[in-house]
Amino acid sequence: MNNLHNYGLIDSLEITRNGNQLKTIEHYAVKQLTYTGASDFFDGNTSNNEYSYNANGALVMDRNRYINQINYDYLGNMQKVVFGNHNLIEYIYAADGTRLRTIHRSLGGSNSYVDSIDYVGNLIIKNGQPSMYLFDGGTLHSARTAQSMAGTTTSKTIWEIIAW
């Protein structure tokens, strides 16, 4: 950040395509944003073919995001995304193609973990706990809190409405 009101150049991209498919993206901005959640483009690869596609035209590899493999079901829904660090995301769908569950697996040795997100209508459940409810005009978010009183721990859920 240069000063309070001037952030400078965030992205300067040169995009090469083959028809409607990305082939390469070159990033010419001098500085990368390094804070968590930054939404600028990260040029993770400088080869001449950074993206690969299957016969249906669906993306199966993204070298900029270190995605080594993307598998699809017969309806064209993503089933699995495998990253270069061996972490993966799996998706489970109903017969009509509605997403039912997302599973994140970190296969990083002693730091391995698994978490899940279930979709039940408009209700989103993270790791077995209600997390969000979607409705026309907004969302209802939950924030779990724990309180200790006289050696006992109680847990409560606070719901917050966010209107659009």
N, C-alpha and C positions, 0 to 999 in steps of 0.2 A: 504494500500500500504506500503510495507516494505521499499523500496527505489525507486529511479527513474526507475530502470529496473527490479524490482522483485515484482510481485503482490502477491505472495503466492498462496495457494490453493483456488480456487474459488468453485469448485464442487467436491464432492466425493460421488457418488451415488450408492446405492444398490437397484437394480430393481427386483421385484418379478412379474412374469407373470403367467397367466392362459392361456395356448396356446399362441395366439398372442395378448392377451389383458393384459394391465397393471393391476396389482392388488394393489401393493404398491410401493412407492419409498421412501427410507430412505436417508436423507441428512446428511453426516458426516463431512462436512467442518465446521471448527470452527466458521468462520466469514461469515455473510451474507453481500452481497453488498447492500448498502442502498440508493444509489443515484437513481434518477428518470431515468428510462429506463434501469436499470441494467438487464442483461439477465441471471443471474444465477438462479438456481432452488430454489424455496422457498417451504419448507416442511410445508404446512399449516395444516396438519392433520397427526396423528400418529396411526390411527385405522388400523385394519388388512385388510380392504377393502376400499381403498380410491377412487376407480373408479367403476362406475356402467354402464352397457350396456343394450341396448334393444335387442329384439329377432333377429334383423338384425346384431347385433354386433357393432352398433354405440354407441358412448359415450353419456350417458344421465346425468351423474353426475361426477364432479371432485372436491373432497373435498379439494385438495391442493390449488386450485384456487378459492375456495368458490363458485363454480358453483353448484347451487341446482337443476337445471333442464335444459335440452336441448330438444326442440321439433323439429321434422323433418316432412317434407311433404311427400307425397306418392312417390316422386322421390328420397328421401333420402337427400334432401337439408335441412340445418338448417333453421328453421323458427324463433325460439326464444331461447335466452339464458338468464336464470334468475339467478342472483347472490344472495348470502346470504344477502347483504345489500339492496335487492329489486331493484337494478338497473337492467336494461335489455337491450338486443340488439335484434332487430327484423330485419328479412331479407325478402325482397319481390323479387320474381322471375318472369320472363316471362314463358310462357307455355313450352318452350324448356329447361328450367332450368337455363337460363342466369340470373345472379343477376342484378337486376335493382336498388335496393335501400337498404341501411343499415340505421337503425334508432337507435340511442342511447338514452335511457331514464334514467334519474337519478330521483328516486322517494324519494329523501332525504328531505322531508319537505320544509322548506323555501329555501333550496339550489337546488330545483328541476330544471331540464333543459331537453330540447330535442334538439338533433342535428341530421342532416341527411347527408348521402353521396349518391349521385345519380351517376349511371354508364350509360353513353350514348356513346356507342361504345368505343372509346379510351379516351374519355373525362370524367374526374372525377370532379363532382361538389359537394362542401361542403357547406351546408347551403345556397344553392341558388347561390353561387359564383363559377365560374370556378377555379379549384384548380390545376389540373394536366392534361397533355395530354401525353399519352403513344405512342411511335413510335419505330420502329426498331432502335436499337442502343442507346436508351436513353429516357429521359423524359423531359417534359417542365413543370416547376413549376411556380406558381404565388405567389407573396407576395404583399398583399394589404398594401398600406401606406396612411396615412392621413396627410394633410398639412394644417396649419392655416395661413392665410394671411389677415391682416386687417379685422379681425372679421368674415371671411368666411372660411369654411372648404371645401377643395377639396379632393377627393379621387382618387388615381390612382393605377393601377395594373402594377407591374413590373414582366416580365417573364424572367425566367432563364433556360437555357438549361443545362441538366446534361447528358453527354454522357457516355456510358458504355465502 
